């Protein structure tokens, strides 16, 4: 038991090798920064959250060969746009929060299975849950669908262009290595069920206990059950919780400054760079950058006050990580019993 706890805490504080993270950070900065700059110039930073979700496509396939990376980013980008549209549908229909939670949880399970089969990196449905849940929470009308498509698809296409330009600049090979898709067996089924149940329970708890920004609880739960085994899941959950708490303090200072739009853009790009420099090395440190970035983007599209945003981010993250950790432990116990 002590040895297991030691491995968990060592994993929490461990910082992995650099691994060319600067190249990924540069791609992410351009993928996010240029769409935000365009929105700033036309006075529509209120649409920045859709551009940011579309730019998440650039974060996929960082360790894959060029052609595989581009294909993965195109697929992930398409799914992210569909997730935004699904969330917008829920918003336009004024779906009750619990209905939205059920729909987003089902989406989380489906995308988790798809990502496992397609060997996505990063794996799982975290970005998809964030996109669908956030869009379900924003006020929307029928005209919003066109804005989501225009901004989201444009951001995805720009991300693909940036990735392609980086490959050509480095004269990378476009040869596609042979990749075997893993079968959908017990591992995939357990992972899919765990993510779906954790997202559902966390979302319901978030709605009942807090009421607003319930999707942050779902994102926290999905992150907490994202590891390959229970120790990795515990490490991920602790890192997300601690990193979020530190990031909220930074976000509180930034929101208190009431920055002008151009300064928000600069800070957002800087935070995105910081996140990509550390997300593959220590998830907790990456969350210190991701949390202010998310809160700044949400603040541009949400009518909530900064105090409410900060409060909800902390409470919903605690709920999500707690639920995700419990589900991860129960899932591991059931797996061991089944194996025995």
Secondary structure, DSSP 8 states (H G I E B T S, - for coil): -HHHHHHHHHHHH-----TTHHHHHHHHHHHHHHHHHHHHHTT-GGGHHHHHHHHGGGGTTTTS-HHHHHHHHHHHHHHHHHHHHHHHHHHHTT--HHHHHHHHHHHHHHHHHHHHHHT-SS-SSHHHHHHHHHHHHS---HHHHHHHHHHHHHHHHHHHHHHHHHHHHTT--------------HHHHHHHHHHHHHHHHHHHHHHHHT-SSTHHHHHHHHHHT-SSSHHHHHHHHHHHHHHHHHHHHHHHHHHHTT--HHHHHHHHHHHHHHHHHHTTT-HHHHHHHHHHHHHHHHHHH----HHHHHHHHHHHHHHHHHHHHHHHHHHHHHHHHHH-
